[in-house]
């Protein structure tokens, strides 16, 4: 932290934030959330409590002539007991939409996950720190600071060597997306490299990312949150968490999908709505969950533990879910011409897996995120896609 007298301190307020759904005032500052308080009160487990507070897709957006910027934060990191801690989260600074600098914040709280199945944990408190960006180009510029997508980040103070003002409205359409840990950004190297962020940049839209690690489970409170969020484009990516958590059978899945879509449509009756199935995940294509960690050889991978023969009794696999989602969307689209379906294997399929394998058999790496984003941008935002900009 610097003490030079010429620095400008700007309060971190909601008008500097984008991509958030709610904020919580803390003793130090602001904690961004990606579900509203009403929904948070209904969360049944620590997994989603942690995931929604990790600010995937949340960024500060402001205009300034500053050449040095400091952001004080208190991160809360997740560490799995028995595994090496992950590297510190990355803060991406974009200038006029282009990645220009990166920083990390040392210290902070550490939440140690003591049980990978229940997500039981122990919190060890630590100090706040500073993300510092120096040597920025002269002149007025639009700045975005994308917060680490896998660290809870309490925002404390913003300092700069020139005044800061909130960025003006971009005029771009808002894309509201819900999905699993892949949409959350798992295994992507930095926050603006998660596939929804890359696709949003390619499509020229503002992202609100409700990708929640392990928690895309057709929860009614998530559907109600989506119903109430202003959006021009909506997508829901359904499948992988339901299979790898083994949380329901086909009999319950079908009405749950209808109910989720019905709720979203209450607030967005004609908004383009894209239902996306899971990307290719070989361990779950035809084998039911639950998924289990496999640490043989000292490297974390995941494996499915269900019996494929039980598909006949309604056990879900990715292929079963894809077929049912396609049927549901086809049925509903007869009365809802703005409802669309996209097979996730068109985003990441066998050829992509051969070129960019899933390192842990479940999550893509940074290159895999880039591939998914490229395909989504082409299929959704490109000419003829459900999210294509209207012309004429």
C-alpha positions in Angstrom: 0.0 0.0 0.0 1.4 3.4 -1.0 1.3 6.6 1.1 2.0 9.2 -1.6 -0.1 12.3 -1.0 -1.2 12.7 -4.6 -3.2 9.5 -4.7 -7.0 9.6 -5.2 -9.1 7.2 -3.1 -12.4 6.2 -4.7 -15.0 4.4 -2.6 -15.8 1.0 -4.1 -19.6 1.3 -4.7 -22.0 -0.6 -6.8 -21.9 1.9 -9.7 -18.3 0.7 -10.3 -19.4 -3.0 -10.6 -20.7 -5.1 -13.5 -21.7 -8.7 -13.7 -22.9 -8.9 -10.1 -26.4 -9.7 -8.9 -26.2 -8.4 -5.3 -23.6 -6.9 -2.9 -23.2 -7.4 0.8 -21.9 -4.5 2.9 -19.1 -5.8 5.2 -17.1 -4.2 8.0 -14.3 -3.5 5.4 -16.2 -2.8 2.2 -18.3 -4.7 -0.3 -18.7 -8.4 -1.1 -20.2 -9.1 -4.5 -22.7 -11.9 -4.9 -24.1 -13.7 -7.9 -27.4 -14.7 -6.2 -29.8 -12.3 -4.4 -30.2 -12.5 -0.7 -33.5 -14.2 -0.9 -32.0 -17.1 -2.9 -28.9 -17.2 -0.6 -31.2 -17.9 2.4 -32.4 -21.0 0.6 -29.1 -22.5 -0.3 -28.9 -26.0 1.2 -25.1 -26.6 1.1 -21.7 -25.1 1.6 -20.7 -25.8 -2.1 -23.2 -23.3 -3.6 -22.7 -20.9 -0.7 -19.0 -20.7 -1.7 -19.5 -20.8 -5.4 -22.0 -18.0 -5.7 -19.8 -15.7 -3.7 -16.8 -16.3 -6.0 -17.1 -13.4 -8.4 -16.8 -15.2 -11.8 -17.5 -12.6 -14.4 -17.7 -9.8 -11.9 -15.6 -6.8 -12.7 -15.0 -3.2 -11.8 -15.6 -0.8 -14.8 -14.4 2.8 -14.8 -12.9 5.6 -16.8 -9.6 7.2 -15.8 -6.3 8.8 -16.9 -4.5 6.9 -14.1 -1.2 5.2 -14.8 -1.1 3.4 -11.5 -4.1 1.7 -9.8 -4.2 -0.2 -6.5 -7.1 -2.4 -5.3 -7.2 -3.6 -1.7 -9.1 -6.8 -1.2 -9.6 -9.6 1.2 -9.5 -12.9 -0.7 -10.9 -16.2 0.6 -9.2 -19.1 -1.0 -10.3 -22.7 -1.2 -7.8 -25.5 -0.4 -8.5 -29.2 -0.4 -6.9 -31.0 2.5 -4.1 -33.3 1.4 -3.5 -31.4 -1.9 -1.1 -28.6 -2.7 -2.8 -25.2 -2.5 -3.7 -23.6 -5.8 -1.8 -20.5 -7.0 -3.1 -17.1 -5.9 -6.1 -15.9 -7.9 -5.5 -13.5 -10.8 -6.9 -10.0 -11.3 -7.1 -9.2 -15.0 -6.9 -5.5 -16.0 -8.4 -4.7 -19.4 -7.9 -1.4 -21.2 -10.6 -0.7 -23.8 -11.5 -4.4 -23.8 -7.9 -5.8 -24.2 -6.0 -7.6 -21.4 -3.2 -5.2 -20.4 -2.0 -6.3 -17.0 -2.4 -8.9 -14.3 -1.9 -9.0 -10.5 -2.5 -11.2 -7.5 -3.2 -10.6 -3.8 -1.1 -12.5 -1.3 -2.5 -13.5 2.1 -6.2 -13.6 2.8 -8.4 -16.2 4.4 -8.1 -19.9 3.6 -11.0 -22.3 3.6 -9.7 -25.8 3.9 -12.1 -28.4 2.5 -11.8 -31.4 4.8 -14.4 -33.6 3.0 -14.6 -33.4 -0.8 -18.1 -35.0 -0.9 -19.8 -32.9 1.8 -17.6 -29.8 1.3 -17.2 -29.5 5.0 -14.5 -27.0 5.7 -12.4 -25.0 8.3 -11.8 -21.3 7.9 -8.4 -19.8 8.8 -8.4 -16.0 8.7 -5.7 -13.9 7.2 -4.8 -10.3 6.2 -6.0 -8.2 3.3 -3.7 -7.4 0.4 -3.3 -5.2 -2.6 -3.5 -5.8 -6.4 -1.2 -3.2 -8.0 -1.2 -2.2 -11.6 1.6 0.2 -12.7 3.0 1.5 -16.0 -0.5 1.9 -17.6 -0.6 4.0 -20.8 -1.2 7.7 -20.5 -4.5 9.3 -21.5 -8.1 8.6 -20.8 -9.1 5.0 -21.0 -11.9 2.5 -20.1 -10.6 0.1 -17.4 -12.1 -3.2 -16.3 -10.6 -5.2 -13.5 -12.0 -8.8 -13.6 -11.9 -10.4 -10.2 -10.5 -13.9 -9.5 -13.2 -16.4 -10.6 -12.3 -19.0 -7.9 -11.7 -16.7 -4.9 -14.3 -15.0 -2.7 -13.2 -11.4 -3.0 -14.1 -8.7 -0.5 -13.5 -5.2 -2.0 -12.0 -2.7 0.4 -10.4 0.3 -1.4 -9.5 1.6 -4.8 -6.6 4.1 -5.2 -5.3 5.7 -8.4 -3.0 8.5 -9.4 -5.8 10.3 -11.2 -9.5 10.5 -10.6 -11.8 7.6 -11.4 -15.4 7.8 -12.6 -17.8 4.9 -13.3 -17.8 3.7 -16.9 -20.8 5.0 -18.9 -23.3 2.4 -20.0 -21.9 0.3 -22.8 -25.2 0.1 -24.8 -24.5 -3.6 -25.3 -27.0 -6.3 -24.8 -26.9 -8.2 -21.5 -26.3 -12.0 -21.6 -27.4 -13.9 -18.6 -25.9 -17.4 -18.4 -26.3 -20.3 -15.9 -24.2 -23.4 -15.8 -21.9 -25.6 -13.9 -18.2 -25.4 -12.9 -17.1 -25.2 -16.5 -19.2 -22.1 -16.9 -17.9 -20.9 -13.5 -14.4 -21.2 -15.1 -12.8 -24.3 -13.5 -9.3 -24.8 -14.7 -9.1 -21.6 -16.7 -5.9 -19.7 -16.0 -7.4 -16.3 -15.3 -10.9 -14.7 -15.1 -11.2 -13.1 -18.5 -10.2 -16.5 -20.0 -13.2 -18.4 -18.8 -15.4 -19.4 -21.8 -18.4 -17.2 -21.0 -16.1 -14.2 -20.8 -14.4 -15.0 -24.1 -17.7 -15.6 -25.8 -19.2 -12.4 -24.4 -16.3 -10.4 -25.8 -16.7 -12.1 -29.2 -20.4 -11.5 -29.2 -20.1 -7.9 -28.0 -22.4 -8.3 -25.0 -22.3 -7.7 -21.2 -22.0 -10.9 -19.2 -23.8 -11.8 -16.1 -22.4 -15.3 -15.2 -24.4 -17.6 -13.0 -22.1 -20.5 -13.5 -21.8 -22.2 -10.1 -19.3 -25.0 -9.5 -21.1 -28.2 -8.7 -24.4 -26.5 -8.5 -26.3 -26.3 -11.8 -29.0 -28.5 -10.4 -32.2 -26.9 -11.6 -32.7 -25.2 -8.2 -35.9 -23.2 -8.1 -34.3 -20.3 -6.3 -31.8 -20.0 -9.2 -34.6 -19.9 -11.7 -36.4 -17.2 -9.7 -33.2 -15.2 -9.6 -32.9 -15.5 -13.4 -36.5 -14.5 -13.8 -35.9 -11.3 -11.9 -32.6 -10.2 -13.5 -32.8 -7.8 -16.5 -31.4 -9.6 -19.6 -31.6 -9.4 -23.4 -30.3 -13.0 -23.9 -30.4 -16.0 -21.7 -28.8 -19.4 -21.7 -29.0 -22.4 -19.3 -26.4 -25.2 -19.5 -27.9 -28.3 -18.0 -26.7 -31.8 -17.4 -23.2 -32.5 -16.0 -23.9 -31.7 -12.3 -27.2 -33.6 -12.3 -25.4 -36.7 -13.6 -22.2 -36.5 -11.5 -24.1 -35.7 -8.4 -26.7 -38.5 -9.1 -29.3 -36.1 -7.7 -32.4 -37.3 -9.6 -33.9 -39.8 -12.0 -35.5 -39.2 -15.4 -39.0 -39.1 -13.9 -38.0 -36.1 -11.7 -35.7 -34.5 -14.3 -38.2 -33.8 -17.0 -40.7 -31.8 -14.9 -37.8 -30.1 -13.1 -36.6 -28.8 -16.5 -40.1 -27.6 -17.4 -40.5 -25.9 -14.1 -37.1 -24.1 -14.4 -37.9 -22.9 -17.9 -41.5 -21.9 -16.8 -40.1 -19.7 -14.0 -37.5 -18.0 -16.3 -40.2 -17.3 -18.8 -42.4 -15.6 -16.2 -39.9 -12.7 -16.2 -38.7 -13.1 -19.8 -41.6 -14.3 -21.9 -40.0 -13.5 -25.3 -36.3 -13.2 -24.6 -34.1 -15.5 -26.7 -33.5 -18.5 -24.4 -30.9 -21.1 -25.3 -30.9 -24.5 -23.6 -27.4 -26.1 -23.8 -26.6 -29.6 -22.9 -23.2 -30.8 -21.5 -20.0 -30.8 -23.5 -18.4 -34.2 -24.1 -17.3 -35.9 -20.9 -16.3 -39.5 -21.7 -16.5 -40.8 -18.2 -20.2 -39.7 -17.9 -21.5 -40.2 -21.5 -23.1 -43.5 -20.8 -22.2 -44.2 -17.1 -24.4 -42.8 -14.3 -23.0 -41.0 -11.3 -22.1 -40.3 -8.7 -18.7 -39.0 -9.7 -15.8 -39.8 -7.4 -12.3 -38.3 -7.1 -9.5 -40.6 -8.1 -6.1 -39.6 -6.8 -4.1 -42.6 -7.9 -0.7 -41.6 -9.0 -0.9 -38.3 -7.0 -3.0 -36.5 -9.7 -6.6 -35.7 -9.2 -9.0 -37.2 -11.8 -12.7 -38.0 -11.6 -14.5 -41.3 -12.4 -18.1 -42.3 -12.7 -19.2 -45.0 -10.3 -22.7 -45.9 -11.4 -23.9 -48.9 -13.4 -24.8 -48.3 -17.1 -27.3 -51.1 -16.9 -29.5 -48.9 -14.6 -30.2 -46.5 -17.4 -33.3 -48.6 -18.0 -34.5 -47.8 -14.5 -34.2 -44.0 -15.1 -30.6 -43.4 -14.0 -29.3 -40.4 -15.8 -26.2 -40.1 -18.1 -25.2 -37.3 -20.4 -26.6 -39.0 -23.4 -29.9 -39.6 -21.7 -30.1 -36.0 -20.7 -29.2 -34.6 -24.1 -31.9 -36.7 -25.7 -34.5 -35.5 -23.2 -33.5 -31.8 -23.4 -33.7 -31.9 -27.2 -37.2 -33.5 -26.9 -38.4 -30.9 -24.3 -37.2 -27.9 -26.3 -38.7 -29.3 -29.5 -42.0 -29.7 -27.7 -42.0 -26.3 -26.0 -40.7 -24.5 -29.1 -44.0 -25.1 -30.9 -45.5 -22.4 -28.6 -42.2 -20.6 -27.9 -40.4 -19.6 -31.1 -37.6 -17.9 -29.0 -36.6 -21.1 -27.3 -33.6 -22.9 -28.8 -31.4 -26.0 -28.1 -27.7 -26.5 -28.6 -26.0 -29.8 -28.2 -22.9 -29.2 -25.9 -20.8 -31.6 -28.1 -21.0 -28.9 -30.8 -19.0 -26.7 -28.3 -16.6 -29.5 -27.3 -16.8 -32.9 -28.9 -14.6 -35.8 -29.8 -12.3 -33.9 -32.0 -11.8 -31.2 -29.4 -11.2 -33.8 -26.7 -8.5 -35.4 -28.9 -6.8 -32.0 -29.3 -7.4 -30.5 -25.8 -8.1 -33.4 -23.4 -9.8 -32.7 -20.1 -6.9 -32.8 -17.6 -9.0 -34.2 -14.8 -11.5 -36.0 -17.1 -14.1 -33.3 -16.1 -12.9 -29.7 -16.6 -11.2 -28.2 -19.7 -8.0 -26.2 -19.4 -7.5 -22.7 -20.7 -7.2 -23.9 -24.3 -10.3 -25.9 -23.9 -12.2 -22.9 -22.6 -11.0 -20.9 -25.6 -12.3 -23.7 -27.9 -15.7 -23.7 -26.2 -16.0 -19.9 -26.5 -15.1 -19.9 -30.1 -17.7 -22.5 -31.0 -20.4 -20.8 -28.8 -19.7 -17.4 -30.4 -20.0 -18.9 -33.8 -23.2 -20.9 -33.1 -25.0 -18.5 -30.8 -23.9 -15.0 -31.8 -23.0 -15.7 -35.4 -25.2 -15.2 -38.4 -28.4 -17.3 -38.0 -27.7 -18.0 -34.3 -30.3 -17.5 -31.6 -28.3 -14.6 -30.2 -27.3 -12.9 -33.5 -27.8 -9.2 -33.5 -30.9 -8.1 -35.3 -30.2 -6.0 -38.4 -32.3 -3.8 -40.7 
